[in-house]
Amino acid sequence: MLAPSEEKSDVSKDRFSEELEQVFGHFPRCHMKNLLGDFKAEGRENIFKPTIWNECLHQDSDENGVREVDFAISKKSGC
């Protein structure tokens, strides 16, 4: 899967997010999953550190960065 860059339309970003949701949906909910890759995202503000630590080259988040963190947070399981 290829993540759309920041300048792409919201439609293409939403389509990517839906595809990512489908892929994650194929795995059991309580199994550990690691999501790795270049999501063409930027940002490492302090509020995101519990999710992404310091693993970003950019200081400020762009829309793709926020989408990536939101997805990761939404997948945290209470198992």
Backbone torsions as a table, in degrees:
resi	resn	phi	psi	omega
1	MET	NA	138.0	-179.7
2	LEU	-113.1	119.1	-179.6
3	ALA	-72.7	139.7	177.5
4	PRO	-73.7	145.9	179.1
5	SER	-74.7	168.7	-174.0
6	GLU	-56.8	-36.0	-175.9
7	GLU	-80.6	-5.8	178.1
8	LYS	-70.9	165.1	-176.8
9	SER	-71.4	156.6	175.7
10	ASP	-61.1	-30.7	178.9
11	VAL	-61.7	-46.3	-179.6
12	SER	-68.1	-34.5	177.1
13	LYS	-68.3	-40.7	177.8
14	ASP	-65.3	-39.4	178.3
15	ARG	-61.8	-42.9	177.1
16	PHE	-62.1	-44.9	179.7
17	SER	-61.0	-40.9	178.4
18	GLU	-64.0	-41.4	178.8
19	GLU	-65.1	-40.7	177.8
20	LEU	-63.1	-41.7	176.6
21	GLU	-59.3	-42.3	-179.9
22	GLN	-63.9	-43.2	179.5
23	VAL	-61.8	-47.6	179.7
24	PHE	-64.7	-30.7	180.0
25	GLY	-66.2	-17.3	-179.8
26	HIS	-79.3	-13.1	-178.0
27	PHE	-100.8	147.7	176.2
28	PRO	-57.1	142.2	-173.6
29	ARG	-59.0	-39.7	-172.7
30	CYS	-92.0	4.3	176.1
31	HIS	-81.9	144.3	177.8
32	MET	-69.9	134.2	177.9
33	LYS	-130.9	135.9	175.4
34	ASN	-111.1	127.9	180.0
35	LEU	-105.4	112.5	-177.7
36	LEU	-123.6	148.2	174.5
37	GLY	146.7	174.4	177.2
38	ASP	-95.3	107.0	179.8
39	PHE	-95.7	15.9	-177.6
40	LYS	52.5	38.7	-177.1
41	ALA	-108.3	152.0	177.6
42	GLU	-129.4	146.4	170.7
43	GLY	131.0	141.4	175.6
44	ARG	-151.4	43.7	177.8
45	GLU	-61.1	157.7	-177.9
46	ASN	-56.1	-34.8	-177.7
47	ILE	-66.0	-20.9	-179.1
48	PHE	-94.4	-9.3	-174.4
49	LYS	-56.4	-36.4	177.8
50	PRO	-61.5	-22.3	-177.8
51	THR	-99.2	-45.9	-175.0
52	ILE	-115.1	0.4	-178.1
53	TRP	55.4	-132.0	178.1
54	ASN	-108.9	25.7	-171.2
55	GLU	-85.9	49.3	176.1
56	CYS	-146.0	144.1	-178.9
57	LEU	-83.9	-13.4	-174.0
58	HIS	-106.9	144.7	-179.2
59	GLN	-78.0	-41.3	-173.9
60	ASP	-107.1	140.3	-178.3
61	SER	-79.3	141.9	169.3
62	ASP	-102.6	-178.5	-177.8
63	GLU	-59.3	-41.0	179.3
64	ASN	-64.0	-36.7	178.0
65	GLY	-63.3	-43.5	178.7
66	VAL	-65.8	-40.9	177.7
67	ARG	-59.6	-43.8	-178.3
68	GLU	-63.2	-45.9	180.0
69	VAL	-65.8	-42.3	178.0
70	ASP	-59.0	-41.6	178.5
71	PHE	-62.9	-47.8	-178.8
72	ALA	-61.0	-43.4	179.6
73	ILE	-64.4	-38.8	-178.8
74	SER	-67.1	-18.9	-178.1
75	LYS	-96.1	-2.0	176.9
76	LYS	-63.7	131.7	-174.3
77	SER	-105.9	148.9	175.0
78	GLY	-93.3	21.2	-176.8
79	CYS	-75.1	NA	NA
